[in-house]
Amino acid sequence: QAQLVESGGGSVQAGDSLRLSCVASGRTFSTFDYDMDMGWYRQAPGKEREVVARIDWSGVNTSYADAVQGRFTITRPNTKLTTYTRMTSLQPEDTAMYYCNVPLRGVDYWGQGTQVPVSS
């Protein structure tokens, strides 16, 4: 069974930093880890889900939403089944539920989400 588990969220104040983690498990992911991009999306109350950051299967190529460029850094260790996003200079507008995403073989896999409330 394919599963994505996020961790690392929590309440912070403006200017603080957090590191989110996402671990992929299951035969589907372990079989195709060489071809598996990973990413983070977020959804704030009353808003649509939006992409935050993405990293390709190699761990080399990354992309970021304009709103987080320069503040967030997505990485992927050699294990390929884990991704981290370091979030710095967090602002109240970053408050959202953050979801890990893996698009693989025509299917979008999602984690359960981790909450990040940022107070001013």
Residue frames as qw, qx, qy, qz and C-alpha x, y, z in Angstrom:
[[0.000, 0.888, 0.460, 0.000, 0.00, 0.00, 0.00],
 [0.411, 0.426, -0.019, 0.806, 1.38, 3.40, -0.98],
 [0.401, -0.821, -0.378, 0.148, 1.54, 5.82, 1.91],
 [0.332, 0.539, -0.154, 0.759, 2.92, 9.33, 2.45],
 [0.546, -0.687, -0.419, 0.233, 3.47, 10.49, 6.01],
 [0.214, 0.724, -0.106, 0.648, 4.25, 14.11, 6.80],
 [0.615, -0.612, -0.353, 0.351, 5.70, 15.50, 10.01],
 [0.489, 0.020, -0.052, 0.870, 7.32, 18.63, 11.32],
 [0.107, -0.661, -0.309, -0.675, 4.42, 21.05, 11.41],
 [0.448, -0.497, -0.562, 0.486, 3.47, 23.07, 14.43],
 [0.044, -0.964, -0.255, -0.051, 2.62, 26.52, 15.73],
 [0.606, -0.043, -0.019, 0.794, 5.32, 29.15, 15.25],
 [0.013, -0.848, -0.189, 0.495, 5.70, 32.90, 15.32],
 [0.542, 0.838, 0.002, 0.063, 6.53, 35.17, 12.41],
 [0.103, 0.837, -0.531, 0.079, 10.20, 34.91, 11.55],
 [0.668, -0.356, 0.645, -0.100, 10.57, 31.36, 12.85],
 [0.386, 0.411, -0.742, -0.362, 11.69, 28.32, 10.88],
 [0.825, -0.069, 0.467, -0.311, 10.41, 24.79, 10.51],
 [0.133, 0.357, -0.841, -0.384, 11.43, 21.68, 8.63],
 [0.840, 0.121, 0.167, -0.502, 8.74, 19.48, 7.14],
 [0.156, -0.315, 0.916, 0.192, 9.43, 15.84, 6.36],
 [0.825, 0.225, -0.015, -0.517, 7.63, 13.43, 4.07],
 [0.258, -0.324, 0.905, 0.094, 8.34, 9.72, 3.99],
 [0.738, 0.231, -0.309, -0.554, 6.97, 7.52, 1.23],
 [0.342, -0.255, 0.895, -0.127, 6.44, 3.84, 1.96],
 [0.790, 0.330, 0.383, -0.347, 4.98, 0.87, 0.16],
 [0.689, 0.031, 0.607, 0.396, 5.92, -1.31, -2.75],
 [0.457, 0.812, 0.326, 0.161, 4.60, 1.15, -5.33],
 [0.026, -0.977, 0.209, 0.019, 7.03, 3.83, -4.24],
 [0.558, -0.555, 0.573, 0.229, 9.98, 1.57, -3.61],
 [0.735, 0.281, 0.551, 0.277, 9.59, 0.02, -7.05],
 [0.442, 0.731, 0.296, 0.428, 9.52, 3.33, -8.91],
 [0.394, -0.809, -0.078, 0.430, 11.65, 5.59, -6.72],
 [0.488, -0.145, 0.403, 0.761, 13.98, 6.18, -9.67],
 [0.071, 0.390, 0.565, 0.723, 11.11, 7.88, -11.52],
 [0.319, -0.710, -0.625, 0.069, 9.34, 9.60, -8.67],
 [0.090, 0.493, -0.093, 0.860, 9.06, 13.35, -8.27],
 [0.368, -0.538, -0.669, 0.356, 7.97, 14.66, -4.87],
 [0.070, 0.453, 0.079, 0.885, 6.50, 17.92, -3.74],
 [0.104, -0.386, -0.649, 0.647, 4.63, 20.00, -1.22],
 [0.122, -0.570, -0.448, -0.678, 1.32, 21.76, -1.55],
 [0.073, -0.191, -0.612, 0.764, -0.53, 23.89, 0.97],
 [0.192, -0.591, -0.606, -0.497, -4.10, 24.89, 1.56],
 [0.011, 0.035, -0.423, 0.905, -5.07, 27.85, 3.68],
 [0.201, 0.486, 0.754, -0.393, -8.59, 28.18, 5.13],
 [0.390, 0.758, 0.303, -0.427, -11.01, 29.24, 2.42],
 [0.230, 0.725, -0.473, -0.445, -8.43, 28.97, -0.34],
 [0.929, 0.308, -0.166, -0.123, -7.54, 26.43, -2.99],
 [0.832, -0.349, 0.280, 0.329, -4.64, 24.05, -2.62],
 [0.399, 0.884, -0.240, -0.037, -1.49, 25.47, -4.20],
 [0.889, 0.158, -0.208, 0.377, 1.91, 24.11, -5.03],
 [0.415, -0.886, 0.157, 0.137, 4.75, 25.19, -2.74],
 [0.058, -0.697, 0.683, 0.213, 7.83, 23.33, -3.90],
 [0.967, 0.214, 0.041, -0.134, 8.76, 20.35, -6.06],
 [0.212, -0.646, 0.707, 0.197, 11.85, 18.21, -6.52],
 [0.773, 0.341, -0.403, -0.352, 12.49, 15.68, -9.22],
 [0.983, -0.140, -0.114, -0.013, 13.53, 12.05, -8.89],
 [0.704, 0.358, -0.319, 0.525, 17.23, 12.92, -9.01],
 [0.523, -0.694, -0.288, 0.402, 17.01, 15.39, -6.19],
 [0.462, -0.062, 0.173, 0.868, 18.78, 17.95, -8.34],
 [0.033, -0.342, -0.389, -0.855, 16.02, 19.92, -10.03],
 [0.094, -0.493, -0.687, 0.526, 13.70, 21.97, -7.86],
 [0.024, -0.486, -0.354, -0.799, 10.98, 24.56, -8.34],
 [0.150, -0.349, -0.617, 0.690, 9.21, 26.92, -5.96],
 [0.046, 0.850, 0.508, 0.131, 6.13, 29.08, -5.80],
 [0.261, 0.639, -0.063, 0.720, 6.97, 32.77, -6.07],
 [0.493, -0.768, -0.028, -0.407, 5.61, 33.33, -2.57],
 [0.839, -0.516, 0.150, 0.087, 8.21, 31.06, -0.98],
 [0.760, 0.491, -0.122, 0.409, 11.18, 31.48, -3.32],
 [0.254, 0.611, -0.395, 0.638, 14.27, 32.28, -1.30],
 [0.470, -0.486, 0.427, -0.600, 12.67, 31.25, 1.99],
 [0.913, -0.085, 0.324, -0.234, 11.87, 27.57, 1.46],
 [0.196, 0.564, -0.773, -0.214, 14.33, 24.88, 0.41],
 [0.949, 0.011, 0.113, -0.295, 13.28, 21.42, -0.69],
 [0.052, 0.583, -0.808, -0.065, 15.77, 18.57, -0.54],
 [0.958, 0.032, -0.063, -0.277, 15.85, 14.85, -1.09],
 [0.403, -0.599, 0.689, 0.064, 18.46, 12.53, 0.36],
 [0.205, 0.365, -0.835, -0.356, 19.85, 9.58, -1.51],
 [0.319, 0.134, 0.900, -0.264, 17.18, 7.31, -0.11],
 [0.123, -0.113, -0.616, -0.770, 14.80, 8.87, -2.66],
 [0.334, -0.522, -0.762, -0.190, 11.74, 8.02, -0.57],
 [0.338, -0.692, -0.405, 0.493, 12.02, 11.04, 1.72],
 [0.295, 0.593, 0.146, 0.735, 11.82, 14.74, 1.09],
 [0.354, -0.552, -0.411, 0.634, 12.37, 17.68, 3.39],
 [0.184, 0.758, 0.234, 0.581, 11.37, 21.29, 3.11],
 [0.419, -0.309, -0.358, 0.775, 13.15, 23.82, 5.23],
 [0.006, 0.827, 0.407, 0.387, 10.93, 26.84, 5.76],
 [0.436, -0.212, -0.280, 0.828, 12.50, 30.05, 7.04],
 [0.063, 0.069, 0.021, -0.995, 11.21, 33.55, 7.76],
 [0.052, -0.474, -0.867, -0.146, 7.71, 32.18, 8.14],
 [0.165, -0.075, 0.027, -0.983, 4.91, 34.73, 7.91],
 [0.488, 0.213, 0.594, -0.603, 1.24, 34.63, 8.88],
 [0.662, 0.461, -0.187, -0.561, 0.35, 34.23, 5.21],
 [0.324, 0.333, -0.881, -0.094, 2.21, 30.90, 5.25],
 [0.467, -0.044, 0.704, -0.533, -0.42, 29.54, 7.62],
 [0.715, 0.232, -0.394, -0.529, -1.91, 26.47, 5.99],
 [0.888, -0.143, 0.432, -0.058, -2.19, 22.71, 5.98],
 [0.179, 0.662, -0.650, -0.326, 0.84, 21.39, 4.14],
 [0.934, 0.121, 0.277, -0.191, 0.52, 18.22, 2.07],
 [0.291, -0.425, 0.756, 0.404, 3.14, 15.95, 0.57],
 [0.763, 0.502, 0.098, -0.396, 2.44, 14.91, -3.01],
 [0.339, -0.311, 0.790, 0.405, 3.81, 12.27, -5.32],
 [0.716, 0.483, -0.052, -0.501, 2.58, 12.07, -8.92],
 [0.253, -0.374, 0.874, 0.178, 3.39, 8.59, -10.15],
 [0.085, 0.100, 0.931, 0.341, 2.23, 6.64, -13.17],
 [0.239, -0.399, -0.536, -0.705, -0.85, 8.78, -13.67],
 [0.546, -0.646, -0.533, -0.010, -1.91, 8.77, -10.03],
 [0.003, 0.662, -0.294, 0.689, -1.59, 11.60, -7.51],
 [0.660, -0.348, -0.612, 0.264, -0.73, 10.37, -4.04],
 [0.146, -0.731, 0.114, -0.656, -1.29, 12.63, -1.01],
 [0.321, -0.019, -0.761, 0.563, -0.36, 12.56, 2.63],
 [0.265, -0.687, -0.671, 0.086, -2.75, 13.42, 5.42],
 [0.079, 0.826, 0.052, 0.556, -1.23, 16.86, 5.88],
 [0.557, -0.325, -0.430, 0.632, 0.58, 18.70, 8.65],
 [0.058, -0.936, -0.327, -0.115, -0.68, 21.97, 10.06],
 [0.514, 0.016, -0.122, 0.849, 1.50, 25.07, 10.16],
 [0.115, -0.926, -0.350, -0.084, -0.10, 28.03, 11.97],
 [0.506, 0.147, -0.128, 0.841, 2.06, 31.17, 11.98],
 [0.216, -0.869, -0.415, 0.161, 1.18, 33.94, 14.39],
 [0.343, 0.743, -0.029, 0.574, 2.27, 37.55, 14.04]]
